Amino acid sequence: AQSVTQLDSQVPVFEEAPVELRCNYSSSVSVYLFWYVQYPNQGLQLLLKYLSGSTLVKGINGFEAEFNKSQTSFHLRKPSVHISDTAEYFCAVSDYNFNKFYFGSGTKLNVKP
Amino acid sequence: DAGVIQSPRHEVTEMGQEVTLRCKPISGHNSLFWYRQTMMRGLELLIYFNNNVPIDDSGMPEDRFSAKMPNASFSTLKIQPSEPRDSAVYFCASSYGGNQPQHFGDGTRLSIL
């Protein structure tokens, strides 16, 4: 079975600063990896996904993530955050059979002016 | 594309009452998922369907919960009888299956008094 760990439950950061949200996974098989964002009172929206190919994946709103197979990580980064990036971010993994997703516990990003 | 549509957006009812949550997936998607989100337990997968057939219901908390998908464009999640600990936000998501990401509805915020 797969599992996803998001070590940071909350990340405070000032506007225009860079940010990295950490995600580690455990799996005995190859996986697909995803980052979702959840704004208040809304459902989850896909930010980006890694299926195969280049390990650096670019998503919407200037976010990117890098798949590191040896470290089983898929950290999310943005070089300069905006107030509007304040939200909760979820890392998710699914296996090649794609029976279901496994979500991390989420990281709340709080961007301060 | 209308996205995943859930109804109602909010539901407040007294314990012991039957609650029915509804979901209309994105047209053409063949996989449908029901999740529950709480502060304590985060995002939990309750059940998922593939081609209208329930594949994995191991996340359904107890027999009070049931889900149906009578056709490709409609699913329900029912709680009978409801209890205060069922209070949560319930999300429906759909996808094309395979390695395709899930698309979430805006959720139903359920409060059981």
Interface residues (C-beta under 8 A of the other chain):
Chain A: Y32 F34 Y36 N41 Q42 G43 L44 Q45 L46 K49 L51 F90 S94 Y96 F98 N99 K100 F101 F103 S105 G106
Chain B: V4 F33 G42 L43 L45 Y48 I55 D56 F91 A93 G97 G98 N99 P101 Q102 H103 F104 G105 D106 G107 R109
